[in-house]
Amino acid sequence: MMRIPFNHYQIQGNEIKYIKEAIASGHISGDGKFTNKCNSYFEKLLGVKKCLLTTSCTDALEMAGLLIGLKPGDEIIVPSFTFVSTINAFVLHGAKPIFIDIRCDTLNMDETQLENLITHKTKAIVPVHYAGVGCEMNTIMDIANHYKIPVVEDNAHGLFGKYKGKYLGTFGTFSTQSFHETKNISCGEGGSLNINDSKYITRAEIIREKGTNRSRFFRGMVDKYTWVDIGSSFLPSDILAAILYAQLEQHDKTQAKRKMIWEYYNENLKDWAHKNSVGLPNIPENCDQAYHMFYLIMSSHKQRSALIEHLKENDIMAVFHYLPLHLSDMGEKFGYKIGEFPVTEKMSEYLIRLPFFNDISENDLLTVVDTVNKFQINK
């Protein structure tokens, strides 16, 4: 393991205490005390109609696909520059990915291309708030509402981020969160489905509980529960929820630390970046970012590879990000070819992510910055 890893998980506060409480309660399966606390926390903070904790963001996306009622041949508009779960959750139900290119500035869905991709088969639009910077949600929602198409916000990067003063994840019909170990707030593996349209809540609870009305039974609304719909087991253990709730209690402290890390990188690398024609993250004035990551956009794939190797030689782990989904084996099966989404292909080749985690020390930050500043770019 390198001296400065790309990511490192840190206990924030009461994690161990709450794990012991969950075990002592005798209820460590789904929908225990801490699961309910987390759901209530998000509903109150974000103002969503319903939050349902899941075992992963992938599961939350799969639930959204079930709730939309996908059929084979339906189409989902989604960026090619994203993690595979964003589209796999819908392809799993027979949908076809309709990829869209990204903007050069925010690396988010290029909303100017959106309307031309809509057909009578379009069943959802899935914007991804890359690096916790909001997509142009006003435009996206105007188009979606005009065509009466549900929007599923993939907000895996964007918890606590805002677009025009409103929390990310509160615009679409649904939104999904990730609490993977690389995220700002984490329980190792976990996610949530946020529902902004009340008509989906009852069925969402059924789908999440293996297709049964078990949630209504536990609330005393029915005298027994039974199989009533399709579904699966999407509930996380209450032990995971205990960890997550302890992290949520410290979220102000966490976000303040991550803001400091992001601003330190930005301030101390801007001169080097300007001198060497390297791109830094762009944060529009109408966005409050989530401080999820810090990246550099090099001028070529060769430069990117050289910088990763330079950092590695200095015991620093840096990584690139998404490989374009349209150029994957599955993408080719859907008929996509190289050159169709030029911005996505360029950013995939040029982008590098620097170490970014809650307990990175000031000395390690200084080391990363000094090492990058010493990197000589041959022009």
N, C-alpha and C positions, 0 to 999 in steps of 0.2 A: 504493500500500500504506500502511496506517495505521502510525503510529509504534509503537503497541503492537498487534501482530497477535493474533489468537485463538490461533494455534499457530505454532510455529517449531521446525524440526528442528535438533538439535545433535549433532555428533560427540562421542562419550563417551570414546573411548580409542584402540583399535588398528584402527579401521575401515579406514583407508587401507593400513596394513601388511598386514592380512589379505586385502584385495582383491588386492593385488600377489602375495601368496602363492598365492591361488586361481588367478590368471592364470598364474603361473609353473609351477604344477603341471600345466598342460595339461588340467585337468578343471574346466570352468566350467559344465557342465550339471548335472542333478540328481544327488542322492545322492553328492556328493563329500565330501571331508574335513570341511568346515565344516557341511554338512548333518548328517552323522553326529554331530558334536560337539554340535550344538544338540539333536538328538533325544535323545542320551544325557543331556544336561544336564537336560532336562525330566523324563525318566524317573526320574532319580536324585532331583531336588529334589521333584517332586510325588508320586512313588511310583506313577505310572500304569504299566500293563502295557506300553503302547507309545505312543510319540509319532511322528507322521509329519508332517514339515514340508510345507506346501503353499504354493501361490502366493498364497493369500488365505484369510481366514476363510470367505468365501463358498464356496470350493472345498471346504474342510473340511466345511462343512454339507452340500454336495451329496454328498460321499462318504458322510456319515452316512445321507442319504436312500437311496443305493444299497444300503448295507449292511443297512438295515432291510427292504429289499425292498418298496418302496411300489408300490401298484397304483392305477389311476384310481378315485377314490371313497373312498380311505382318508382318514382325518381326522387332523390334527395340531393339538394344543392349544398355543397360543402367544399371548403378549400382543400386542395391537394397538399398544402403545407400544414399538416397536422399529424397527431398521433393516430395510429391505425384504428384505435377504438372508436374515434369520432364517426367513422363511416362503417366499420365492421358491425357495430350494433344494429345498423339498419339493413346492411347487406344480408345479415343473418336471417332476416325475415323476407328475403327475396327482392329487396329494393336495388335499384341501379344507382351508382354514384354519378352525379353530374358535377364534375369538378369545376372550380372557379379559381382564377388566379388571384394573387394577393397584391396589395399596394406596396410600392417601393418604400414608403415612409414608415408605416406602423407594422407592416407584414401581416396585416389583417385582410380579410375578405375584401376584394375590390368591389364595392357596392355599385359602381358605375356599370359593371358587367352583369349585374344580377338579373335585371328584368328580361334581358334577351335570352336567358337560360330557362325561363319559366314556360312550362307546357301544361297541357291538361293532366299530365301524369305526375306533376310535381306535388309531393305530399308533405314536404317539410323543407325549411331553410335552416341550415345549421352554422351560424357564425361562431368562430373561435376567437376569443379575446386573447390574442397572442401576447405572452409576457405580462399579462395582466393589464394591458392597455385596451380600452374599449373600442370595439368596431363602431362604425357610423350607424348607430342603432336607430336614429330617427328616420334615416333614409330606408334602412332595411325594413323597419316596421311599417312604414308607409306603403312600401311595395307589397309586403306580406299581407297587410290588412286589405289592400285593394283587391288582391287575388284570393283572399280568404285562405291563406296558407299558414299553418302553424309554424312558429319559430322555436327552435330548441337551441338555447345558448349553451355552448360548451365553455363553461367558466372554470375549467380545471386550473387555470393560471390566475384567475382574477378575483378571488375572494377579497372583499373590502375595497376593491377598485370601484371607480365611479365614472359614468359618462354623463356630462352636463348635470352634475350634482346628484344623480340617481345611481344607486348601487347596480353594478353589473350583475346579471342574473335575475333581474326583476322586470325585464322588458318583454321577453318571449312568453309563449304559452307555458313552456317548461325551461328549466335550466339545470345544469348538472355541475357538481363540485367534486374536487378530488382532495383526499387527505392522505395521499401517498407520501412516502418518507421524503421525497424531494420538494414537497410543497411547504409553504409558509407555516401552515397549521397542519399537523400530521398525527395519525395514529398508526403509522406503518403502511397499512392498506385500508382504504375506506373511501366513501363518497356519499353524496346525497342527491336526491331528486327534489328540486323545488318546483312547486306547482303554482302558477299564477292565475289559473282559471278553475274556479271551484267545481265545475261540472265533472272534472276528472278525478277528484279526490277519492271518492268512494271506490272507484274501479282501481285506482292506483294502489290503495291499501290491499285490495283483494289480490291483485297481480303480485304484489310484494310478499304476500303470505301464501304462496304456493297455489293461488287460485281459489283460496277459501275466504269465507267471511269471518275469520278468526278474530280480527281486530274488533269487529262489531260485537262479537261474543264477549270479549274481555271488557268491553265498555257496558255490558249488560243490555245491549240493544236487541239481541236474539238469545233464545234459551239454549241453543246448540249451534255449532258451526259445521259447515259442510263444503264440499267442492261446488263452486258456482261459476267459475270462469277459468281461462288459461292463466298460467302464472309460473313462478319459480320461487326459489328460496333466496331472496335478496337481502335478508336482515343480517346485520353484523352482530357479533357477540357484544354483550354489554361491557365486557372487559375492554374492547377496542373503544367503545363509546366513553368509558371512564377515562382513558388516556386522552381522547379527543377533547372532552370537556375540560380537563385540566389545562390543556393547551389553549382552549378558547378563553379561559379566565385570564390568561396572560397576553391576549392578542394585541392590546395597545403597546405593551412593552416590546413584543416581537416585531410589530410593524415599525416601531420607532427605530429599532436596531437595524432592520432591513433597509429602511430609508437611509440611514447613515452609511451603510455599506454601499448602496447604489450611488449615493451622492459622492462618496469618496472615490469610487472608480471614475465616475463621470468627470469630476473636477481634476483629478490627477492624470487622466489619460487624454484629455481633450487636446492638449497641445501636440502630443505625439500623434494622435489620430489626424489632426488637421495637417500636420507636416507630411504625413505619409498617405493621405487620401483614404483613411480608414473611417468607415461609418460607425457612429454611435447610436444608441437607441433614440428614437424620436417620440416625444410625448406631446401630443396636441394640447393646446390650451384648454380645450373642453373636457380633458380627461384627467382624473386623479388615478394614477397607476397603483398597482398592488405591490410593487417592489418585489416581484417574483424572481427576476433574473437580470443579469447584465451581460450583454453580448457585444461583439465587435463584428463589423462586416468588412472583411478584407477585400482587396482588389482582384484576387484570383484564387483559384483552388490551390495552386502551388504555394502562395503566400500563407493561406490558412493552414495547410499541412506543415509548413515550416515553423509557424508560430506554435502550433500544438507540440511539435517536437522540441522546440526551444524551451517551452515551459516544462515539458516532461524531463528534459535534461537537468532542469533546476528543481526537480522533485515537486512539480505543481501539476495537478490534473485539470486539464481543460477539455471540453468536448464540443463536437459539432451537434447540430440538431436534426430536424426531420429530413429523411429521404423522401422525395416527392412520391406520393401515393400513386399518381398516374403512371409513374415509371416502374412501379413494382410488378412482380409477376401477376398479381391479381389485377392491377391496373391495365396491364397489357391484355388480359383476358376480356376486359370490358372495352377494348379497342383503342385505348389511348396510346399516343406515340410521343417521342421526344420532340421538343420544340413547341408544344401546344400551350404551355404555361411558362413563358420565359422568365418572369420575375421569380416564380417559385423555384425554377431550376437554378437560377443564379444564386438566390439566397441560400439554397441548400448546399451549394458548393462553397460559398464564401463566409458563412456565419460561424463564429466560434463563441462558446459560452464560457465565462470565467467562473472560478469557484465562488459559490454564493450560498451561505448557510448561516443559521441564526447565531452560532457561537464562534464564528471565525474571529480570530484575534486581530487587534490593530497591527501587531507585528507581521502577521501573515498577510494582511491586506497590503501593508507596505512592501512586503516581499514580492507579491504578485505584481503590483504596480511598477516597482523598480525593474522587475524582470521583463515586463512588457515594454517599458520605456527603453530598455537596452537592446531590444530586437531591431536589427537593421534590415530594412526592406530594400531589396535590390530592384531598382526601376529600370 
